């Protein structure tokens, strides 16, 4: 026997649930199937409730049962009450929809810089649903369902608010096995290596000039527009590429790549957070922007943990 806060006596909750199912189905067998019980367990719960009430709720005739007048009245009152309680519990358990921020960026930035940090963001900010879309083109915020972007460039995108996140450096990277095989001792030795060419503003001629190496003709090699493809070729030991420091820092720290020479070019492009003015100060967008800015500041020298080459 149980009492509510105002002293009303209530029978056991489980007995009420079992009786309601049996009354609704007019069958102990079907009630048992719904509740995952045995038929005898249903019969015992119903009998316990009848004992508590002091009157029969079913008339039994062998395997068949039918509701008594008291059982029919109780079942009719109980079913909507239990449905209402179930709905109230479901509503209380339901999680409210999280504010969503869809963030666009280059595929290489998404894969090599942001992806390793997404778990930390989710753990720190479970109140925001951050979604990533990777694209090489400048997304149209008005038609592509994107809220904000990390753009790599010089800044100044019309119609958008822009916050500079950080810059980087550019320098040669290659797999340790290839470095050992080529036995490179000076920057000029790279002229004997297979070089990957790309659309970086700071190309091989600029790097060789900074290293004090006069170059008439650059070694031929594949042109790979996508940084992911170029860096995968490096990891596979196929060639040497000019790596962007923020994209190669983890591979260098893990010893998967080496930077054989200290000469580094300051990239003419930088990373920027951009968004339409009307959502710039939205709480979720501002939270993502501030988190990104903090990550870039924390990694202002992205090679500080890199293994020495």
Secondary structure, DSSP 8 states (H G I E B T S, - for coil): -EE-TTS-EE--HHHHHHHHHHHHHT-HHHHHHHHT--HHHHHHHHHHHHHHHTS-SEEEETTEEEE-HHHHHHHHHHHHHHHHHHHHHHHHHS----EEEEEEE-HHHIIIIIGGGHHHHHHH-TTEEEEEEE-SS---TTTS---EEEEEESS--TTEEEEEEE--EEEEEB-HHHHHHHT--SGGGGGGS-B-B---SS-HHHHHHHTT---SS-----B---HHHHHHHHHTTS-BEEEEHHHHHHHHHTTSSB--S---EE-S-EEEEEEEGGGTT-HHHHHHHHHHHHHHHHTTTTTTT----
